Amino acid sequence: MTRGTAVVTGASSGIGAATARALAADGWEVIVGARRVDRLKALAVEIGATAHPLDVTDAASVDAFVASVGDCRLLVNNAGGALGLSPIADADEGQWRTMYDTNVLGVLRMTQRLLPALEASGDGQVVTIGSIAGYEPYPGGAGYNAAKFAVRAVMGVLRQELLGRPVRVCEIDPGMVETEFSLVRFGGDAPRAAAVYAGVEPLTADDVAECVRWVASRPPHVNVDQLVVLARDQAGARQVHRRPT
Ligand SMILES: NC(=O)c1ccc[n+]([C@@H]2O[C@H](COP(=O)([O-])OP(=O)(O)OC[C@H]3O[C@@H](n4cnc5c(N)ncnc54)[C@H](OP(=O)(O)O)[C@@H]3O)[C@@H](O)[C@H]2O)c1
């Protein structure tokens, strides 16, 4: 029995790919989107999903993606990430603009366009991947912090605006998850990315995917508003326990 159609953005790696796998295994008809179409297609073949190119910063790309969707009961706004770790004094405005465009406006574009289908399903759900960075600022994080704080505000507003209508709104806020996140943040610098996880047992993409799967499988009257999930080795954005390596 199918649970309906689930759209997962940013499914070419990390949390998005793991979420697509978990939802497909749970009986969802999954549609995946991202910019790296070769990876998406391989994933789609593996799990029996449908893949379409998607750049959430490009309104025309979002329109074309949504035009191919049809019915939809679950939207997972996962596409996003951080760029750089510079203090505000040296911040790169272009990186900030891209982070806002991807993490915040991308969520707006996808949610706005899929809301009619989500509502028409009679039990729609928006699940957005925020971050612990949306609760706790940290030095060097301002651009990403600002974007994830903004996402949390947007989800809070959306939940209020949809009150009385059949669409649930959930935000899942992970701490450190070992994916390509740090590689992207540090412009492909693999040693610097690996150092982020040195001596720590971070969350895996599958750990977060399991949260999405669980939230999406609650009965229609249950809205999990926010779910903060951290590794045992992490007690906040800046508090990380590291073992000697
Ligand atoms: N890893 C962590 O520690 C962590 C912690 C908290 C929250 N998060 C959040 O979790 C989400 C997933 O990140 P991840 O850890 O899985 O990192 P990741 O492995 O780098 O995956 C990021 C995904 O987002 C996609 N993406 C980026 N820009 C996009 C765009 N303009 N249009 C469409 N897709 C785009 C990427 O695909 P393409 O490049 O192929 O487009 C990729 O599939 C992000 O929102 C991130 O902020 C991550």
The ligand as a MOL file (V3000), in Angstrom:
LIG
                    3D

  0  0  0     0  0            999 V3000
M  V30 BEGIN CTAB
M  V30 COUNTS 48 52 0 0 0
M  V30 BEGIN ATOM
M  V30 1 N 25.5610 17.6700 8.1220 0
M  V30 2 C 25.2660 18.3960 9.1780 0
M  V30 3 O 26.0410 18.4560 10.1610 0
M  V30 4 C 23.9550 19.1350 9.2430 0
M  V30 5 C 23.5060 19.5540 10.4990 0
M  V30 6 C 22.3040 20.2490 10.5930 0
M  V30 7 C 21.5730 20.5080 9.4510 0
M  V30 8 N 22.0370 20.1090 8.2330 0 CHG=1
M  V30 9 C 21.2020 20.4270 7.0610 0
M  V30 10 O 20.8300 19.2080 6.4580 0
M  V30 11 C 20.5350 19.4500 5.0830 0
M  V30 12 C 21.2480 18.4080 4.2300 0
M  V30 13 O 22.6520 18.5610 4.3800 0
M  V30 14 P 23.6680 17.3240 4.3770 0
M  V30 15 O 24.3180 17.2980 5.7010 0
M  V30 16 O 23.0190 16.1030 3.8910 0 CHG=-1
M  V30 17 O 24.7660 17.8880 3.3380 0
M  V30 18 P 25.1990 17.4030 1.8860 0
M  V30 19 O 25.6540 15.9840 1.9230 0
M  V30 20 O 26.1540 18.4470 1.3970 0
M  V30 21 O 23.8440 17.4780 1.0410 0
M  V30 22 C 23.2760 18.6990 0.6680 0
M  V30 23 C 22.2450 18.4380 -0.4240 0
M  V30 24 O 21.6220 19.6830 -0.7640 0
M  V30 25 C 21.6060 19.7880 -2.1850 0
M  V30 26 N 21.6040 21.1710 -2.6050 0
M  V30 27 C 22.4640 22.1470 -2.2730 0
M  V30 28 N 22.1540 23.2760 -2.9280 0
M  V30 29 C 21.0580 22.9890 -3.6810 0
M  V30 30 C 20.2680 23.7450 -4.5880 0
M  V30 31 N 20.5430 25.0210 -4.8740 0
M  V30 32 N 19.2170 23.1320 -5.1870 0
M  V30 33 C 18.9350 21.8270 -4.9270 0
M  V30 34 N 19.6510 21.0670 -4.0810 0
M  V30 35 C 20.7010 21.6560 -3.4790 0
M  V30 36 C 22.8510 19.0460 -2.6470 0
M  V30 37 O 22.6450 18.5740 -3.9850 0
M  V30 38 P 23.2990 19.1810 -5.3090 0
M  V30 39 O 24.6250 19.7770 -4.9190 0
M  V30 40 O 23.4080 17.9750 -6.1930 0
M  V30 41 O 22.3100 20.1700 -5.8060 0
M  V30 42 C 22.8680 17.8680 -1.6890 0
M  V30 43 O 22.0540 16.8230 -2.1830 0
M  V30 44 C 20.9360 20.9060 4.7970 0
M  V30 45 O 19.7930 21.7240 4.8500 0
M  V30 46 C 21.8700 21.2220 5.9590 0
M  V30 47 O 21.9090 22.6020 6.2440 0
M  V30 48 C 23.1930 19.4140 8.1080 0
M  V30 END ATOM
M  V30 BEGIN BOND
M  V30 1 1 1 2
M  V30 2 2 2 3
M  V30 3 1 2 4
M  V30 4 1 4 5
M  V30 5 2 4 48
M  V30 6 2 5 6
M  V30 7 1 6 7
M  V30 8 2 7 8
M  V30 9 1 8 9
M  V30 10 1 8 48
M  V30 11 1 9 10
M  V30 12 1 9 46
M  V30 13 1 10 11
M  V30 14 1 11 12
M  V30 15 1 11 44
M  V30 16 1 12 13
M  V30 17 1 13 14
M  V30 18 2 14 15
M  V30 19 1 14 16
M  V30 20 1 14 17
M  V30 21 1 17 18
M  V30 22 2 18 19
M  V30 23 1 18 20
M  V30 24 1 18 21
M  V30 25 1 21 22
M  V30 26 1 22 23
M  V30 27 1 23 24
M  V30 28 1 23 42
M  V30 29 1 24 25
M  V30 30 1 25 26
M  V30 31 1 25 36
M  V30 32 1 26 27
M  V30 33 1 26 35
M  V30 34 2 27 28
M  V30 35 1 28 29
M  V30 36 1 29 30
M  V30 37 2 29 35
M  V30 38 1 30 31
M  V30 39 2 30 32
M  V30 40 1 32 33
M  V30 41 2 33 34
M  V30 42 1 34 35
M  V30 43 1 36 37
M  V30 44 1 36 42
M  V30 45 1 37 38
M  V30 46 2 38 39
M  V30 47 1 38 40
M  V30 48 1 38 41
M  V30 49 1 42 43
M  V30 50 1 44 45
M  V30 51 1 44 46
M  V30 52 1 46 47
M  V30 END BOND
M  V30 END CTAB
M  END
